Amino acid sequence: MSITKERISAKIAEALSIQVADSRRHLDALLTIIKKSLAQEQDVLISGFGKFSVRWKTPRQGRNPKTGEPLELRARRVVSFKLSSILRKKLGVVDEAEAEEEAESE
């Protein structure tokens, strides 16, 4: 189940002992800053959480899943997210390079 913006606002209000309307305004301001930064192709680094970045996907050959017909997918910008090492450890996420190093050390 996903956590909604409304639920995040309520949790912020509870944690900071402020009104939900105030926490909603703060959350909206934060999201606006993130969106504007990404629109300008600036990375957004949140220490202990991760990094949002915009990257370009090159045009490529694709396929219509319904008809199977080949089609050209245009170049486009996509937002990617990379977990911080702190959050990665907290969630127990191990990347392939780390797993190989651990296997070699055993």
TIGU-298283 format. One record per residue (C-alpha): residue in three letters; residue number from 1; x, y, z. Coordinates in nm, 3 decimals, m for minus. Example, Ala and Ser with C-alpha at 12.3 -4.5 7.8 and 13.67 -1.06 7.14 Angstrom:
# TIGU-298283
SITE   residuo   num        px        py        pz
SITE       ALA     1     1.230    m0.450     0.780
SITE       SER     2     1.367    m0.106     0.714
END
This chain:
# TIGU-298283
SITE   residuo   num        px        py        pz
SITE       MET     1     0.000     0.000     0.000
SITE       SER     2     0.131     0.344    m0.093
SITE       ILE     3     0.151     0.630     0.151
SITE       THR     4    m0.031     0.936     0.020
SITE       LYS     5     0.066     1.300     0.030
SITE       GLU     6    m0.220     1.357     0.275
SITE       ARG     7    m0.088     1.086     0.509
SITE       ILE     8     0.264     1.228     0.490
SITE       SER     9     0.124     1.571     0.584
SITE       ALA    10    m0.058     1.418     0.881
SITE       LYS    11     0.258     1.239     0.998
SITE       ILE    12     0.462     1.560     0.970
SITE       ALA    13     0.197     1.750     1.166
SITE       GLU    14     0.198     1.484     1.437
SITE       ALA    15     0.579     1.464     1.459
SITE       LEU    16     0.621     1.843     1.479
SITE       SER    17     0.305     1.921     1.677
SITE       ILE    18     0.177     2.159     1.411
SITE       GLN    19    m0.150     2.193     1.222
SITE       VAL    20    m0.204     1.959     0.926
SITE       ALA    21    m0.268     2.262     0.702
SITE       ASP    22     0.075     2.400     0.795
SITE       SER    23     0.248     2.070     0.733
SITE       ARG    24     0.069     2.043     0.397
SITE       ARG    25     0.205     2.386     0.298
SITE       HIS    26     0.557     2.282     0.401
SITE       LEU    27     0.533     1.957     0.207
SITE       ASP    28     0.397     2.139    m0.100
SITE       ALA    29     0.686     2.387    m0.080
SITE       LEU    30     0.939     2.102    m0.062
SITE       LEU    31     0.783     1.919    m0.356
SITE       THR    32     0.776     2.240    m0.561
SITE       ILE    33     1.148     2.294    m0.498
SITE       ILE    34     1.224     1.934    m0.602
SITE       LYS    35     1.008     1.960    m0.917
SITE       LYS    36     1.163     2.293    m1.024
SITE       SER    37     1.514     2.162    m0.967
SITE       LEU    38     1.450     1.850    m1.172
SITE       ALA    39     1.286     2.057    m1.448
SITE       GLN    40     1.613     2.253    m1.466
SITE       GLU    41     1.800     1.918    m1.480
SITE       GLN    42     1.959     1.976    m1.139
SITE       ASP    43     2.020     1.675    m0.917
SITE       VAL    44     1.839     1.670    m0.583
SITE       LEU    45     2.050     1.513    m0.310
SITE       ILE    46     1.884     1.443     0.025
SITE       SER    47     2.148     1.323     0.266
SITE       GLY    48     2.063     0.988     0.424
SITE       PHE    49     1.782     0.931     0.173
SITE       GLY    50     1.905     0.941    m0.184
SITE       LYS    51     1.956     1.134    m0.504
SITE       PHE    52     1.703     1.224    m0.773
SITE       SER    53     1.856     1.299    m1.110
SITE       VAL    54     1.735     1.364    m1.463
SITE       ARG    55     1.892     1.168    m1.743
SITE       TRP    56     1.829     1.144    m2.114
SITE       LYS    57     1.716     0.824    m2.278
SITE       THR    58     1.826     0.794    m2.638
SITE       PRO    59     1.580     0.709    m2.913
SITE       ARG    60     1.541     0.335    m2.956
SITE       GLN    61     1.345     0.073    m3.138
SITE       GLY    62     1.042    m0.054    m2.944
SITE       ARG    63     0.742    m0.270    m3.005
SITE       ASN    64     0.369    m0.209    m2.966
SITE       PRO    65     0.270    m0.467    m2.702
SITE       LYS    66    m0.080    m0.504    m2.843
SITE       THR    67     0.000    m0.550    m3.211
SITE       GLY    68     0.367    m0.647    m3.198
SITE       GLU    69     0.448    m0.381    m3.458
SITE       PRO    70     0.793    m0.220    m3.428
SITE       LEU    71     0.799     0.152    m3.354
SITE       GLU    72     1.053     0.423    m3.285
SITE       LEU    73     1.060     0.549    m2.924
SITE       ARG    74     1.173     0.910    m2.915
SITE       ALA    75     1.448     1.052    m2.694
SITE       ARG    76     1.315     1.168    m2.361
SITE       ARG    77     1.409     1.279    m2.013
SITE       VAL    78     1.346     1.048    m1.719
SITE       VAL    79     1.391     1.093    m1.346
SITE       SER    80     1.597     0.831    m1.172
SITE       PHE    81     1.647     0.776    m0.801
SITE       LYS    82     1.946     0.622    m0.629
SITE       LEU    83     1.926     0.518    m0.265
SITE       SER    84     2.184     0.656    m0.024
SITE       SER    85     2.411     0.396     0.132
SITE       ILE    86     2.250     0.470     0.470
SITE       LEU    87     1.898     0.397     0.345
SITE       ARG    88     2.021     0.101     0.140
SITE       LYS    89     2.164    m0.059     0.455
SITE       LYS    90     1.853     0.020     0.657
SITE       LEU    91     1.634    m0.149     0.396
SITE       GLY    92     1.873    m0.441     0.358
SITE       VAL    93     1.928    m0.374    m0.012
SITE       VAL    94     2.251    m0.523    m0.142
SITE       ASP    95     2.378    m0.424    m0.485
SITE       GLU    96     2.547    m0.682    m0.707
SITE       ALA    97     2.901    m0.547    m0.657
SITE       GLU    98     2.859    m0.559    m0.278
SITE       ALA    99     2.719    m0.913    m0.294
SITE       GLU   100     3.018    m1.029    m0.503
SITE       GLU   101     3.264    m0.871    m0.258
SITE       GLU   102     3.094    m1.042     0.038
SITE       ALA   103     3.093    m1.377    m0.143
SITE       GLU   104     3.465    m1.346    m0.222
SITE       SER   105     3.553    m1.256     0.137
SITE       GLU   106     3.379    m1.564     0.281
END
